[in-house]
Amino acid sequence: MSTPINLNKVKKERNRASRKARADENAVAFGQTKLQKEQLKARAEKIARNLEAHKRET
């Protein structure tokens, strides 16, 4: 007789593998390096400062 297989464990492992694969695909498609994130943040801060400096006094 063969050993019994716990189907819950098999199902959970299959779900983990599919989530990991989807996460890897998203990391390639949408991922940014730390340097890129810092550059975007700095650019946004500069734009905000520039906009604030050009507001009219009321």
Backbone hydrogen bonds in HBPLUS format (Angstrom, degrees):
<---DONOR---> <-ACCEPTOR-->    atom                        ^
c    i                          cat <-CA-CA->   ^        H-A-AA   ^      H-
h    n   atom  resd res      DA  || num        DHA   H-A  angle D-A-AA Bond
n    s   type  num  typ     dist DA aas  dist angle  dist       angle   num
A0010-VAL N   A0006-ASN O   3.27 MM   4  6.62 157.6  2.32 147.6 154.0     1
A0011-LYS N   A0007-LEU O   2.92 MM   4  6.07 162.3  1.96 148.5 153.0     2
A0012-LYS N   A0008-ASN O   2.93 MM   4  6.13 162.8  1.96 149.5 154.2     3
A0013-GLU N   A0009-LYS O   2.95 MM   4  6.06 160.4  1.99 147.7 153.0     4
A0014-ARG N   A0010-VAL O   2.99 MM   4  6.17 155.9  2.05 147.4 153.9     5
A0015-ASN N   A0011-LYS O   2.99 MM   4  6.25 156.2  2.05 148.3 154.7     6
A0016-ARG N   A0012-LYS O   2.91 MM   4  6.16 155.6  1.97 148.5 155.3     7
A0017-ALA N   A0013-GLU O   3.01 MM   4  6.22 158.4  2.05 146.6 152.1     8
A0018-SER N   A0014-ARG O   3.04 MM   4  6.31 156.2  2.10 147.1 153.2     9
A0019-ARG N   A0015-ASN O   2.94 MM   4  6.13 159.4  1.98 150.8 156.5    10
A0020-LYS N   A0016-ARG O   2.91 MM   4  6.08 157.1  1.96 149.2 155.7    11
A0021-ALA N   A0017-ALA O   2.99 MM   4  6.18 155.0  2.06 144.4 151.0    12
A0022-ARG N   A0018-SER O   2.99 MM   4  6.20 160.0  2.03 146.9 152.0    13
A0023-ALA N   A0019-ARG O   2.88 MM   4  6.06 154.1  1.94 145.8 153.4    14
A0024-ASP N   A0020-LYS O   2.95 MM   4  6.17 153.7  2.02 146.2 153.0    15
A0025-GLU N   A0021-ALA O   3.02 MM   4  6.30 155.8  2.08 147.2 153.6    16
A0026-ASN N   A0022-ARG O   2.96 MM   4  6.21 159.2  2.01 149.2 154.6    17
A0027-ALA N   A0023-ALA O   2.90 MM   4  6.09 150.2  1.99 145.0 153.4    18
A0028-VAL N   A0024-ASP O   3.14 MM   4  6.41 150.2  2.24 144.0 150.6    19
A0029-ALA N   A0025-GLU O   2.97 MM   4  6.21 158.7  2.01 147.9 154.4    20
A0030-PHE N   A0026-ASN O   2.71 MM   4  5.58 170.4  1.71 154.0 157.2    21
A0031-GLY N   A0027-ALA O   2.93 MM   4  4.49 132.5  2.16 113.8 123.3    22
A0037-LYS N   A0033-THR O   3.07 MM   4  6.41 160.2  2.11 153.0 158.0    23
A0038-GLU N   A0034-LYS O   2.97 MM   4  6.22 159.4  2.01 150.9 156.3    24
A0039-GLN N   A0035-LEU O   2.95 MM   4  6.17 155.2  2.01 148.9 155.7    25
A0040-LEU N   A0036-GLN O   2.99 MM   4  6.23 160.3  2.03 150.9 155.7    26
A0041-LYS N   A0037-LYS O   2.98 MM   4  6.19 157.0  2.03 147.3 153.9    27
A0042-ALA N   A0038-GLU O   2.91 MM   4  6.09 159.7  1.95 148.7 154.0    28
A0043-ARG N   A0039-GLN O   2.92 MM   4  6.10 158.6  1.97 148.5 154.5    29
A0044-ALA N   A0040-LEU O   2.97 MM   4  6.16 156.3  2.03 145.7 152.0    30
A0045-GLU N   A0041-LYS O   2.97 MM   4  6.20 155.2  2.03 147.3 154.2    31
A0046-LYS N   A0042-ALA O   2.95 MM   4  6.15 155.8  2.01 147.8 154.3    32
A0047-ILE N   A0043-ARG O   3.00 MM   4  6.23 159.7  2.04 148.2 153.4    33
A0048-ALA N   A0044-ALA O   2.97 MM   4  6.17 156.6  2.02 145.3 151.9    34
A0049-ARG N   A0045-GLU O   2.90 MM   4  6.15 157.9  1.95 149.8 155.5    35
A0050-ASN N   A0046-LYS O   2.94 MM   4  6.11 161.4  1.97 150.1 155.3    36
A0051-LEU N   A0047-ILE O   2.92 MM   4  6.10 159.4  1.97 148.9 154.4    37
A0052-GLU N   A0048-ALA O   2.94 MM   4  6.10 158.3  1.99 146.5 152.6    38
A0053-ALA N   A0049-ARG O   2.93 MM   4  6.11 150.9  2.02 147.0 154.9    39
A0054-HIS N   A0050-ASN O   3.24 MM   4  6.44 134.3  2.46 139.8 150.3    40
A0054-HIS N   A0051-LEU O   3.25 MM   3  5.33 136.2  2.45  97.0 108.4    41
A0055-LYS N   A0052-GLU O   3.41 MM   3  5.50 168.9  2.42 105.9 107.9    42
